[in-house]
Amino acid sequence: MRRSAVARKKFKLDRTIKSNDMRSILSIGIIILLAGCKTKPFVKHSLEFEKVADQCGGGVPGISMNSNLNGERFEFQSCVDADFKKEQITSSQPNDTTVIIKIERKNSKQALYKLTIDIDAYPRYHLLVLDGDSIQMKAVEP
C-alpha cells in the first residue's frame, strides 16, 4: 500500500515542525547555559536577631554553623549596642577566599543578642572573619 500524496506531504510537514521545535529548544537551552556561566563575584547576607539579656555577661560561647546549597548559616551570641539595628552589620569579600562580617558598635551601653547570619557568596570562601575572629572553612565528610 502506498501513501497518497496528501498523506506524504502531511507526514513531511509534521516532521519539519518537530525538527524546528527541537532546534528552538536546543538553541534556548544553549543560550541559558551560556548566560548562567557569567556569574560575577558577590556576597550577600541576611540577619535575624533577638535580645537575650540586657547585660553582656553569661552568653553561650561558640558559633553554630549549618551549610546547604544556598550558603551558610551562623548562629552565635554577641554583645552589641543595646539599640542594635540590622544596618550595623556589613559584609564584604575583599578577595576570592575571604568574607568579612563587621558589627559596628556605636555606644557604650551593650546588651547580649543572639545573631543568626545567612551568608551567600560567590566564589566560595575559605576564611570567614566574623567580628574580628577568623574562622577557617573546610569540608568535612560525614
C-alpha positions in Angstrom: 0.0 0.0 0.0 1.3 3.4 -0.9 0.5 6.6 0.8 -1.4 9.2 -1.0 0.4 12.4 -2.0 -1.6 14.3 0.6 -0.6 11.9 3.4 3.1 12.1 2.4 3.0 15.9 2.4 1.3 15.9 5.8 3.9 13.5 7.2 6.8 15.6 5.8 5.2 18.8 7.3 4.8 17.2 10.8 8.4 16.0 10.6 9.6 19.5 9.7 7.7 21.1 12.5 9.1 18.7 15.1 12.6 19.2 13.7 12.2 23.0 14.0 10.8 22.7 17.6 13.8 20.7 18.6 16.2 23.2 17.1 14.4 26.0 19.0 14.5 24.1 22.3 18.2 23.3 21.8 19.1 26.9 20.9 17.2 28.2 24.0 19.0 25.7 26.2 22.4 26.7 25.0 21.7 30.4 25.5 20.5 29.7 29.1 23.6 27.6 29.8 25.9 30.3 28.4 24.1 33.1 30.3 24.5 31.2 33.5 28.2 30.9 33.1 28.8 34.6 33.6 28.3 34.8 37.4 30.1 37.8 38.9 31.6 37.7 42.4 29.1 38.7 45.1 28.5 38.4 48.9 25.0 38.7 50.4 23.9 38.4 54.0 20.7 38.4 55.9 20.3 38.8 59.6 17.9 37.8 62.3 18.5 38.8 65.9 16.9 38.7 69.3 17.8 40.2 72.6 18.9 37.6 75.1 19.8 39.8 78.1 20.2 43.5 79.0 23.7 42.8 80.3 26.6 41.2 78.4 27.5 38.5 80.9 26.7 34.8 80.7 26.5 34.4 77.0 26.9 31.0 75.4 30.3 30.8 73.8 30.9 29.4 70.3 29.4 29.5 66.8 27.0 27.1 65.3 27.2 26.7 61.5 24.8 25.0 59.1 25.7 24.7 55.4 23.4 24.0 52.4 23.1 24.8 48.7 22.0 28.4 49.5 25.1 29.2 51.6 25.9 29.1 55.3 24.0 30.0 58.4 26.0 31.1 61.5 24.3 31.4 64.9 26.1 32.9 67.9 25.7 35.3 70.8 27.4 38.6 70.9 27.5 41.8 72.9 26.3 44.6 70.6 24.6 48.0 71.2 21.5 47.8 73.3 19.6 49.5 70.5 21.1 47.3 67.8 19.8 47.6 64.2 20.3 45.4 61.1 22.2 48.2 59.4 25.1 47.9 61.9 26.3 44.7 60.2 28.1 44.8 56.9 29.6 42.1 54.7 32.4 42.3 52.2 34.6 40.0 50.1 38.0 41.6 49.6 39.4 38.6 47.7 38.3 35.2 46.4 38.8 33.3 49.7 37.7 35.7 52.5 34.4 37.0 53.7 34.4 39.7 56.4 31.4 40.4 58.6 31.7 43.6 60.7 29.5 44.5 63.5 29.5 48.3 64.2 29.3 49.4 67.8 28.2 53.0 68.3 27.6 53.4 72.0 28.9 52.1 75.4 25.6 50.6 76.5 25.8 46.9 75.4 23.3 44.0 75.5 23.6 40.3 74.7 21.9 39.3 71.4 21.5 36.0 69.6 22.5 36.7 66.0 21.7 34.5 63.0 23.6 35.4 59.8 22.9 33.7 56.5 25.8 34.2 54.0 25.6 33.6 50.3 28.8 34.3 48.4 30.5 33.5 45.1 33.2 32.4 44.6 33.3 30.0 47.5 35.2 31.4 50.5 37.5 29.5 52.8 38.1 32.1 55.6 35.4 34.0 57.4 36.3 36.9 59.6 33.3 37.3 61.9 33.6 40.4 64.1 37.4 40.1 64.2 37.5 36.4 64.8 38.9 34.3 61.9 37.1 31.0 61.1 38.8 28.6 58.7 36.2 26.9 56.5 36.8 23.4 55.3 34.6 20.5 54.1 34.1 17.6 56.5 33.0 14.2 55.4 30.0 12.8 57.4 
